[in-house]
Every structure is written in C-alpha cells, then in structure tokens.
Amino acid sequence: MPASPSTARAINDRLALRLLQQEGPLTAAQLKQLTGLSRPSVADLVERLTAAGLVQVVGEAGEQRRGPNARLYGIVADRAHLAALDVRTEGVAVVVSDLVGRVLAEDSAPIAGESGTEPAVEQAVALVERAAEEAGAKELHTVGIGAPGLIDPATGELRDTAALPEWHRRLVAALQQRLPDARVSVENETNLAALAEQRDGAARDRDTFVLLWLGHGTGAAVVLDGTLRRGASGGTGEIGFLPVPGTGALPAATDCSGGFHALAGSQAVADLAAEHGLTATPTGGEPRAAALVRAAVRLGTAGAFLDALADRVAIGVASVVAVLDPGCVVLGGEVGRAGGDALAGRVEERLRRLSPLPTEVRASALGGEAVLRGAVLTARERAQEELFGAGEW
C-alpha cells in the first residue's frame, strides 16, 4: 500500500533533516542529490521546514558570479538547548549545547558527598542552572546524564547500589523537579563513552567493538552490529565483577574488590606504579592513576610497569574476546587514554598469545571526555527525534 501524500512528505522531511544533521548546511541542489527527490519536492520540503522553524538560511555557497549564489540551509540551532552531565563519585561536569551540538557553556565542580545528600544534590543542580544561564538558554529541552552504575532497562532509572553515593540517584529526580519541562534521562557512563568513540573517536570504522573503561573503576560497553547492548538487567559490561584467580577473594554482589577491578581499577594502578618506583604529580584535575601511566609512557624508562599493567588489562580483554569475538577493543577512560598506543600495543601483543581470535586493540581517542561527548550526542538525538518527528509540518 503506497504511503499517503502527508506520510510521504513527513518521511522526506525527516530524511532531509537527518542529512542536515549529519552533513551540516546543504544547498537545495545538494539535498536533491542526496535524497533523490525532484527539484520541486525539495523546494516544497525546504519551504515546509523553514515555516516550521526547523531550518533556516545560514549562508551561501559557490564562487561569486552573476546572479545570486546558492543558499545554504541548516538546522535552526537555537530551537532547543541541551545539557549533558558526567556524574562521578567525586563531582559533576556539565556542558550546555544547542541543537546541533555546539558547546555554549561548560563547567565542573567537586562535590563532597559527606556533606549530606541534599547539599550535594543542590550543588549539582545549581551547577546545571548556572551553565544554562551562561549559555543564554531560557530553558533546557533535554538533559542527558552519564553516571556509573546499573541503569534499569525497564524504567530507565539508576538502580540502587551501596557502591554509589545516594545523591547520584536523587539527582535525576531533583533535576526533573527543578526543570519540569525538560526531558531528563540517565545512561551508564561507559555506554555513553562507547557511543562517543563510535561516532567521533577510535571506533568510527567499526560496527562491532567493545570499549574497556579504565578509570576510577573498570567497566565495558558492548556494541554489536552498530547497536549498544545493555543486557536483561542493564548490566552488560560489568567487567569489574569478573572473578580473577590470585586477587585474594571472590567478588560479591556489592563488592568487586576480588574481581578484575582489583587488577585494573585506579587504586590498583597506583599501587602497581608504586611497586615499580614510579611517581607523578597530577595536573589539571587529571586522576592520579592516569598521571602515573602518562608519566610512564613519556619517560620511556618505565617499560616494566607498562608491561605489568598490560598483563593485567589483557586478562579482562581476553575474557571479553572469548565470549564476544568483537574484533576490536578500545581502551577508554582516563587510564586508557593516558596509556595510548604504548599500552594498547602491549595488550594486543599479549592477547595474540592468549586467544586465537584476531582482535585489534586501540587506544581511546577521547579519554575522559568521552562520557560528556556521549551524553551530548544522546541528548541531541533525543531532542531532534522529538522535534523532527512531531507533527506533519
């Protein structure tokens, strides 16, 4: 059954908007070429989208010549403002952007949970409000939050766990209450980092890969055939709980100290560096473990430390590869970024001895920024889907 004229128009409009989102400003001729639509159809859709306030003329294209240059059409960036949060145990970072993802304001602040749940929540919410004010955003359309822990796939809420401060769970409700018109959602931080690496980072050419997060804690995100996999309970990639012989204990439901986390978490990395006599002074808010790894790479004389760290990381990578055979593993997080190609190369070398499955190991291209980048991407896509998909223009 052929689509009705109104449905066909809506499909064409969404296609054009998606192209403008992905490719940036385009001329009517470029839209015609990319969509395969006729010139009159493109003219009609541009008129509709302009009248709906979704598209506007943002410039001209072509060399100066007789007559007018071709108009460039782009998405109306200030049609909606978005906020993205990276919520950590020790603080919050926030970015406010427009509808095309251009950063308008950013800020961060340490948050001491011991001061109490309510003060911690208030401090985080106030940080978002200040960033929005600085960006000139009268209201926020969508707020995307990246946080450690499990996200319930049925409710989309951060699950209660003794390992995380209470203010993490309270923050989502507080933001929704303070910003009643905003769409607030939360996603696991490692999942967001993987989406960012797939779009803008080390996995741009991969539909299937695993991101191994090496930061304060350890985690993994699984992307199969271009789709992020969360699992039945939202726990896909909780590799910190992977039992590892020789760590002195088995992990428990509320404590992963006997698992892979005990080998590759930030404290374990710092302890390993101390065993090898390596020291470093963190700068610019960089975590101590990342500073130590970066120093080892820079010095070039701490190969024994990097070798020992690669031995540990390879255990987790080999376990993932044996089950999923992803073909590519990205070492993310602050420690993965700090280790760069030096650490990734060592892990890949060890993996060739541990597994018959060919696997490329890459260093993150985004590091600790990946969570915020992923939160911006998901907030933007959610806002655009709602704005671009609403109505029949």
C-alpha positions in Angstrom: 0.0 0.0 0.0 1.6 3.3 -1.1 2.1 6.0 1.5 -0.4 8.8 1.7 0.9 12.2 0.5 1.1 13.5 4.1 3.1 10.5 5.2 5.4 10.8 2.2 6.0 14.4 3.0 6.8 13.6 6.6 9.3 10.9 5.5 11.0 13.2 3.1 11.2 16.0 5.7 12.8 13.7 8.3 15.3 12.4 5.7 16.3 16.0 4.8 16.7 16.9 8.5 18.8 13.8 9.1 21.1 14.8 6.3 21.4 18.3 7.6 22.2 16.9 11.0 24.9 14.6 9.6 26.4 16.7 6.8 25.9 20.2 8.0 24.4 23.0 5.9 23.4 22.0 2.4 22.1 23.7 -0.7 18.8 22.7 -2.3 20.8 21.1 -5.2 22.8 19.0 -2.6 19.6 18.0 -0.9 18.2 16.9 -4.3 21.3 14.8 -5.0 21.4 13.2 -1.5 17.7 12.5 -1.2 16.9 11.6 -4.9 13.9 13.8 -4.8 12.8 16.1 -7.6 13.6 19.8 -7.6 10.0 20.8 -6.9 9.8 18.3 -4.0 13.0 19.6 -2.4 11.7 23.2 -2.8 8.5 22.2 -1.1 10.2 20.5 1.8 12.6 23.4 2.4 9.6 25.7 2.5 7.8 23.5 5.0 10.8 23.1 7.3 11.5 26.8 7.2 7.9 27.6 8.0 8.1 25.1 10.9 11.1 26.9 12.3 13.4 23.9 11.9 15.5 25.1 9.0 16.9 28.5 8.0 19.3 30.0 5.5 22.7 30.1 7.2 24.9 31.3 4.3 25.7 31.0 0.6 27.7 28.5 -1.4 29.7 28.8 -4.7 32.0 31.3 -6.3 30.9 34.9 -6.7 29.3 35.2 -10.1 26.4 36.9 -11.9 23.2 36.4 -10.0 22.7 35.1 -6.5 24.8 32.3 -5.0 23.1 29.1 -3.9 21.6 29.4 -0.4 22.9 27.1 2.3 20.2 25.6 4.6 20.9 24.5 8.1 19.1 23.3 11.2 18.0 26.2 13.5 20.5 25.6 16.2 18.8 27.6 19.0 15.5 25.9 18.5 16.4 23.9 21.6 19.1 23.9 24.2 20.5 20.7 25.8 22.5 19.9 28.9 24.9 16.9 29.3 26.2 15.8 32.7 29.1 13.5 33.6 28.4 12.4 37.2 31.3 10.9 39.1 31.7 9.8 42.7 33.7 12.9 43.4 32.0 15.6 41.3 30.0 16.7 38.2 30.9 18.1 34.8 28.2 19.8 32.7 28.0 21.0 29.1 25.2 23.1 27.6 24.9 22.9 23.8 22.5 24.0 21.1 20.5 21.6 18.8 23.4 20.9 16.5 25.7 20.1 19.4 27.8 23.3 19.5 29.0 23.8 23.1 27.8 27.1 24.5 28.9 26.7 28.2 30.7 24.2 30.3 31.6 23.9 34.0 32.5 21.4 36.6 32.7 21.2 40.4 33.9 18.7 43.0 31.0 17.5 45.2 31.7 16.2 48.7 29.0 13.6 49.4 30.0 13.5 53.1 28.4 17.0 53.4 25.0 15.3 53.0 22.7 14.1 50.2 20.6 17.2 49.9 23.5 19.7 49.8 25.3 17.5 47.2 22.2 17.4 45.0 21.6 21.1 45.4 25.2 21.8 44.4 24.9 19.7 41.3 21.5 21.2 40.2 22.9 24.7 40.8 25.8 23.9 38.5 23.5 23.0 35.7 21.4 26.1 36.2 24.5 28.3 36.1 25.8 26.7 33.0 22.4 27.2 31.3 22.3 30.8 32.3 25.8 31.4 31.0 24.8 29.8 27.7 21.8 32.1 27.4 19.3 29.2 27.5 16.0 30.3 28.9 15.0 26.6 29.3 16.5 23.2 28.6 14.7 20.9 26.2 16.7 17.7 27.1 19.1 16.7 29.8 21.3 13.7 29.3 23.2 12.2 32.3 26.1 9.8 32.3 26.6 8.0 35.7 28.4 4.9 37.0 26.2 2.0 38.0 23.4 0.0 36.5 20.5 1.6 34.6 17.2 -0.4 34.9 16.2 -1.0 31.3 12.5 -1.2 32.2 12.4 2.2 34.0 15.5 4.0 32.7 16.4 4.8 36.3 19.7 4.4 38.1 19.5 1.3 40.2 20.1 1.5 44.0 23.5 0.2 45.0 25.6 0.6 48.1 28.7 1.3 45.9 27.4 4.7 44.8 26.5 7.8 46.8 22.9 8.4 47.4 23.0 11.8 45.8 23.5 10.1 42.4 20.1 8.6 42.5 18.4 11.7 43.9 20.0 14.0 41.3 17.8 12.7 38.4 14.5 13.4 40.3 15.8 16.8 41.6 16.6 17.9 38.0 13.3 16.8 36.8 11.6 18.7 39.6 13.6 21.9 39.0 13.3 21.6 35.2 9.8 20.3 34.8 9.7 21.0 31.0 13.0 19.2 30.3 13.3 15.6 29.2 15.8 14.1 31.7 17.4 10.7 31.1 20.3 8.8 32.6 22.7 6.3 30.9 25.7 4.3 32.1 28.8 6.3 31.7 30.7 3.6 29.8 27.9 3.1 27.4 28.0 6.8 26.6 31.7 6.7 26.1 31.3 3.9 23.6 28.7 5.8 21.6 31.1 8.8 21.5 34.0 6.6 20.4 31.9 5.1 17.7 30.7 8.5 16.4 33.8 10.7 16.9 36.6 8.5 18.2 38.7 5.4 17.9 35.8 3.1 16.7 34.5 5.3 13.8 35.1 2.5 11.3 33.6 -0.3 13.5 30.0 -1.6 13.8 31.1 -4.2 16.3 33.6 -3.4 19.1 34.0 -3.4 22.9 35.1 -0.4 24.9 37.0 -1.3 28.1 36.8 1.6 30.5 39.9 2.1 32.7 39.4 4.9 35.1 38.4 5.2 38.8 36.6 1.9 38.2 36.5 -0.6 35.4 33.7 -1.4 33.0 32.9 -2.3 29.5 30.4 -1.3 26.8 29.4 -3.7 24.0 28.4 -2.5 20.5 27.2 -5.3 18.2 26.2 -4.6 14.6 26.0 -0.9 15.4 23.7 -1.3 18.4 24.6 -0.7 22.0 23.7 -3.9 24.0 22.6 -3.3 27.6 21.5 -6.8 28.7 18.5 -8.1 30.5 19.2 -6.1 33.7 21.2 -3.3 32.2 24.4 -4.9 33.4 26.2 -5.8 30.2 29.9 -5.0 30.6 30.2 -5.0 34.4 33.6 -6.5 34.0 34.8 -5.2 37.3 33.0 -8.2 38.9 34.8 -10.7 36.7 36.4 -13.2 39.1 40.1 -13.3 38.8 42.2 -16.0 40.5 45.0 -14.7 42.6 43.3 -11.5 43.8 42.8 -12.9 47.2 39.0 -13.2 47.2 35.9 -13.6 45.0 33.8 -10.6 44.2 30.5 -10.2 45.9 27.2 -8.7 44.7 28.0 -5.4 46.5 31.8 -5.5 46.3 34.1 -6.2 43.2 37.3 -6.0 45.2 38.0 -9.6 44.3 37.4 -9.2 40.6 39.0 -7.5 37.6 38.6 -4.2 39.4 41.2 -5.3 41.9 43.7 -5.6 39.0 42.9 -2.6 36.8 41.0 0.0 38.9 42.7 3.3 39.6 43.9 2.3 43.1 45.3 -0.9 41.8 47.2 1.0 39.0 48.6 3.5 41.5 49.7 0.6 43.8 51.4 -1.1 40.8 53.2 2.1 39.9 54.5 2.4 43.5 55.9 -1.1 43.3 57.9 0.0 40.3 59.1 3.2 42.0 57.1 5.4 39.6 55.9 8.8 40.8 54.0 11.6 39.1 52.2 14.8 40.1 48.7 15.1 38.5 47.9 18.4 36.8 44.7 20.0 35.5 42.5 17.7 37.5 43.9 14.5 35.9 43.3 11.4 38.1 46.5 10.2 39.8 46.4 6.8 38.1 46.2 8.4 34.7 49.1 10.8 35.5 51.3 7.8 36.5 50.5 6.0 33.3 51.2 9.1 31.2 54.5 9.6 33.0 55.5 6.0 32.3 54.8 6.5 28.6 56.6 9.8 28.5 59.7 8.6 30.3 60.1 5.6 28.2 62.1 4.0 31.0 59.1 2.5 32.8 58.6 -0.4 30.4 58.4 -2.9 33.3 55.4 -1.0 34.8 53.6 -0.8 31.5 54.3 -4.5 30.8 52.9 -5.4 34.2 49.8 -3.2 33.6 49.3 -4.7 30.2 49.4 -8.2 31.7 46.6 -7.2 33.9 44.5 -5.5 31.3 44.9 -8.4 28.9 43.1 -10.7 31.3 40.0 -8.7 31.1 40.3 -8.2 27.3 40.8 -11.9 26.7 37.7 -12.7 28.7 35.6 -10.4 26.6 37.1 -11.6 23.4 36.5 -15.2 24.3 32.8 -14.6 24.7 32.0 -11.9 22.1 34.7 -12.1 19.4 34.3 -8.3 18.7 37.4 -7.9 16.5 38.2 -4.6 18.1 38.7 -3.5 21.7 39.1 0.2 22.6 40.9 1.0 25.9 39.0 4.0 27.2 38.8 6.1 30.3 41.5 8.3 31.6 44.0 5.5 32.1 43.3 4.0 28.7 43.8 7.4 27.0 47.0 8.1 29.1 48.4 4.7 28.1 47.8 5.5 24.4 49.3 3.3 21.7 52.1 2.1 24.1 49.6 0.4 26.4 47.3 -0.7 23.6 50.1 -2.3 21.7 51.3 -4.2 24.7 47.8 -5.5 25.4 47.3 -6.6 21.8 50.6 -8.5 21.8 49.6 -10.4 24.9 46.2 -11.0 23.5 47.7 -12.8 20.5 49.2 -15.3 22.9 46.1 -15.7 25.0 43.4 -16.0 22.2 43.2 -17.5 18.7 40.6 -14.8 17.8 42.2 -11.9 15.9 41.5 -8.7 17.8 42.8 -5.2 17.3 43.4 -3.2 20.5 43.1 0.6 20.1 43.7 3.5 22.4 40.8 5.8 23.1 40.7 9.0 21.0 38.6 10.8 23.6 39.6 9.5 27.0 37.8 11.1 30.0 35.9 13.5 27.7 34.0 10.6 26.1 31.2 10.5 28.7 30.3 14.1 28.2 30.6 13.8 24.4 28.3 10.7 24.5 25.8 12.5 26.7 25.7 15.4 24.3 25.1 13.1 21.4 22.3 11.2 23.0 20.6 14.4 24.3 20.8 15.9 20.8 19.5 12.8 19.1 16.6 12.6 21.6 15.7 16.3 21.1 16.0 16.1 17.3 13.9 13.0 17.2 11.1 14.7 19.1 11.3 18.0 17.3 11.8 16.5 13.8 9.3 13.7 14.3 6.4 15.8 15.7 3.6 16.9 13.5 3.2 16.9 9.8 4.6 20.4 9.2 
